[in-house]
Amino acid sequence: MSLDSVLSATSLSDFSSTLISAIIGSTSKVGVPLFLIISGYLMLDRDYTGLKLKRFLMHNYLPMFVSFECWCAIAFLPHFAANRTLQTVADFLRTMLFIDEPAMIHFWYMQMLLGIYLLIPVLACFLHHPQLQQNVTSSTSIKQNMAVRKLLLPQHTRYIILLAIIGTAFILVLPTIQTILTWFSVDIDYEITLGGCVGRGSLGLLYMLFGYLLKKDVFHISSRKTSSWLLIAAAVLLWLVSALELRLTNELFLVTAGFFPIAFFAFALSNAAIYSTFWKHCPGWLSTAMTGLASYSYGIYMVHLIIAQVLRALIPDSMHLLRVASLNTVSILLFSLLAVFIIARIRPLRKWLLLIK
């Protein structure tokens, strides 16, 4: 075999390895955007007036707030045991008061969500404006009146689409361009200052707005063929751009930053899942298993890093095989699932810690 052939085979192997790593790594980051889009789909098309607002705050928001504070207190214990300083106490107090970066990185998600949920009734109130409800029809009605719909796009609908376009441009597209340029050592130092387009909260609200637009089928992409091709295009874009980033920087994007490929993929995946016929033909046992796992997913997310930290502290470096067996992703997931399963047996903790009703 010639030297060129060897180098070519090695290069191909490196590319395949990078692509596979990029596919796994980037796809694993879709969870938070997907959750927010689905939340927008389910929660923004509701009425939050009168007693319904009180019920939302007492039955939805309050348990989330209490749960977050409790998980912060639980996470504080192993941290303080390992580092008994006032700085450790101060770090967790700031996290519980929503000040600065969280003491544990995965808490950013709940900090963002608690802020966004306060705005859901306000945004839903605007979206439920009587004129908007008259003009923004269901997808079935849209298909029946396609010609009229194309000619007379309601003013409120145009405004909502405009918000989505502006948000996409300033929260996703421009930051993504800046990120990609840094891969090639082109550093453009700017910061978006347009109100409403700054920070993780704005990114979360944009994802929820995407969910609402999907429910109303504003873009007419609910058909099986269209949703399938859209998902394929989004997956290819995400995986290729992620492979390029991994090859150039040895890292993958942060889901907390506005990154257009992951947002596009989450949007396309949500659209495909929402309008898929699979759920109508899903076997009963699979549906039960998926529903059960979904109810545990929040608890698994909140506890997995705590379990990893405790195991890392308890298992000495000298026990290399045990560390490898215990600290890999699959083991942490199983330990987390077991911990959540045990916690769920205690009714008060089931409601206030795991948010399982």
N, C-alpha and C positions, 0 to 999 in steps of 0.2 A: 504494500500500500504506500502511495506517495505521501510526502510531507503535506502537500496541499490537501489531500484527502483526509489525513489525520486532523489537521487544523479545522477543516470544514466540519467534520463529524463532531469535534470538540465544541466548536462554535454553535452547532445545531443543538447539541446536548445542553449547553449553557442557556440557550434561548428557551428551550422547552422547559427547563427547570425554573427559569425566571418567570415564564408565562404561567406555569402551574401555580407557583407561589403567589403571583399577582392575582390570579383568578380566585384562589382560596382567601387570600388576605383582603382583597377589595370587596368580594361578595359578603364576607363576614361582617362588614361595616354597614350593611344595608338595614340592620334591625331598627335603629332609632329613627331614621327617615321614614321607613315603612310604617312604624307605629304611629308617627305623627300624621302621616297622610291618611291612614285608616281612621285615626281619631277625628280628623277634620271631616272625613266622609260621614262618620257616625254622629258627631256632636254639634256641628255647626248648623245643621238643618233641623234645629229643635227650637222650641219656645221656652224662654227663660224668664218669663214675666210672672209677677205675683208669687204664689206659693211654690211654683216650679223653680224659681231662682233660689228660694230658701232650701228646697230639697237638694238642689245641685250643690250648694255650699256645704250643707250638713252631711249629705250622704256620699258625695264625690270628693269635694275639696278637702274637708276636714280630715277624713281618714288618711288621705295622701300626705297632708302636712304632719300629722301625728306619726305616721309610719316613717317619714324621712327623719324626723327628730329622734325617734327611737333607734333607727339604724345608725345614726351618727353616734349615739351614746354607746351602742354595742361595739361599733368599730373603735371607739375611743379606748376601750378597756385593754385590748392587746397592744395598742400603740403606747399607752401609758405604762403598761407592764414592762415594755421593752425600753422605754425612754421616759423616765419619771422626772420631767421638767415642766416648768410653767409654760414653756413654748408649746409643748404638746397640748396642754389644756387650752391655750390661747388659739391654736390652730383649729381645734374642733369647735370652740365657741364661735369663732368667725364663720366656720362652715354652717353651723346651726342658725346663725343670724344672717346668712346669705351675703357675707362680706368677703371679697377677694376670691382667690382660687380655692377650691375645696381641699380639705386635708387628704382625702382619697380621691383619685382622679375620676372614678366612676360616679361620684356624687353630683358631678356637673349636670347630669341628665335630669335628676330630680329637681335641682335648683332651677333649671330652665323650665321644666314642666310646670312647677308650682306657679311661676310667673305667668306663663302662657295661659294656664287654666283660669286665672283671674280675668283674662281678657276675652275668654270664650263667650260669656253672656253679652258683652258689648258688641263683639263682632257679629254674633248671631242675631242680635237686635237689628243691626244694619241690614244684614242679609235677609231678614224676615220683614223688611219694609213692605207694606201692602202692594205698592206698585211693582216691587221686585217680584213678589210672589205671583202676580198676574202675568208678568212678562216672561220670567224664567220658567219654562215649562219642563215637564218630564221628558226623558229621552224618547218615550213612545210617541208623545205628542209632537216632538221635534221631527221625528222621522215621517209623521203623517203630514206635516206642514213644512217640509224642507225648503220649498221654493220661497214661501213667505218669510221663513226664518232667516234665509240668506239676505233677503232684501231689507227687512226691518229688524235689525239687531237692537234690542231694548237698550235704553240709555244706562240703566243700572248694570246690565250685563257687560256693556262696553267698559264701564268704570271698573268693575271687578277684574275683567281681563287686563285692563291697563295696569291695575295694581300688581297683578301677577307678572306682567311683562317687566315693569319697572323693578320689582323685587328680584326677578330672575336675573336681570341685567346687572344690578348693583350688588346683590347678595351672593350670586353664583358665578355668572360669566366673567365679570371683571376680576374678581379675586382668583378665579381659576387661571385666567390668562397671566396674571401676575405670578402665580405659583409656577406655572409651566416655564415662564421666562427665567425664573431663578434656577431651574434645572440646567440651563445653558449659560449660567453665570451672568445673566442680564438682570440686574437688580433695579427694579423700579419701586422706589420707596414712596408709597402714597397710602393714604387711609381714607376710606369712604366716610364722608361726614353728612350724607343725606339722612335726615331724620327718619327713623323707622327702618333704616337699612344697615344698622350697625349692631353687631353682637349676636350671640347665640339665640336670644329671644326672637329677634327678627327672622332668623333662619327657621326656627320652629314654627312661627306664625305663617311663613310662606309655605312650608310643607302642609300645614293644616288647610290653607287656602287651596292648595292643589287638590286635596281630598274633597273639598266642597265642589270644586269645578268638575271633578270626576263624577260625583254623584249626579250633577245636573247634565253631564255629558255635553258640556259646552263645546268641546273640540270634536265631537262625533267620532270617537275612537273606541266605541264599545263593541264593535263587531269582532268576531273571533279572528278573522283574517288580519284586520288592522292592528288589533292588540298584540297578536303574535309577532308580526313583522316589527312593530314598535319595540317589543321586548328584545327581540334578536338584535336590532340596531343598537339599543341602549347597552346590552350586555357586551357586544363587540367593542363599542366605544370605551366602556369602563375598563374592560380587561386589557385592551391594547394600550390605553393611556397609563394605566396602573403598571403594566409591564415596562413601559418606557421609563416611568418614574423610578421603579425599583432598580432598573438597570443603571440609571444615571446617578441616583442618590442613595441607593441601598435602603430606602425607606418608603413607606406608603403614607398617603395623605391622612390628615386628621379628620374624623367625621364631624368634629366641632367647627371646622372651618367650612366656608362655602366652597364646595367643589362640584362643579356642574355634572360631570359624569355619574357620580353616585346619586345625585338628585334626580337625574334623568332616568337612571336605572330603577330607583325606588318608585318613581312615578309610573313607569311602564310596567313594573312588576305588580304594583297595586292595581293598576287598570286591568291587567290580565287576570289577577286573582279574583277581583270583584265580579267581573263579568264571565268568569269561567263556568262551564257547565259541569265541571268535575264535582262540585259540592252537591249537586243534585243526585249524583250517582255514587257518592262516597260510601263505602261499606260502613255499617254501624260501628264495628269495633275500632276502625281507624278514626272515625269521627270522635268517638269517646276518648281514645288515646290522645288525639290532638287537642281536644278541649281540656282534658286534664293537665296536659303538659303546659298549655297556654295559661291556665290558672296559676301554675307554679312559676312561670317564667320571670315575673317581677321579683319574687323571693330569691330565685336562683341568681338573678343579676345582682341583687343587693348583697348577697352573702358570699359570692364566689371569691372575691378578692380578700375578704376577711379570712376565709378558710385557707386560702393560699398563703397568706401572711403567717397564720398560726402554724401551719405545717412546716413552712420554711424556717420558723424559729425553733420548732420542736425537734426536727430531724437534723442531726449534725452533718456537717460536710463529709465526714469520714464514711458515712453510710450512703455512698454514692448511688448504688442500685436502688435503695429505698427512696431516695430523693427523686430519682428519675421516674420511678414507678408511681410516686405520689403527687408530684408537681407537674405532670403533663396535663394537657387540656382535658382529655377524656376523664382522667381520675378526678380532677377538680370539679368537673361537671357532675360526675356521679356522687361525689361527697356533698356537693351543694344540693343535689336533688334529694339525697337522703336527709340532709339537715332540714330542708323545707318540708319534706314529708312528715318529719317528727314534729316540727313547729305547728304544722297544720292540724295536728291532732288536738291542740289546745285551742278551744274556741275563741277566747279573747285575742290571742296572738294571731289566729287565723284571719280575723277581721282587721285588726289594727296594725299588724306587722306585715302580713302578706297581701292584704287588700282583697281577700277572697270572701265574698258575701255568702 
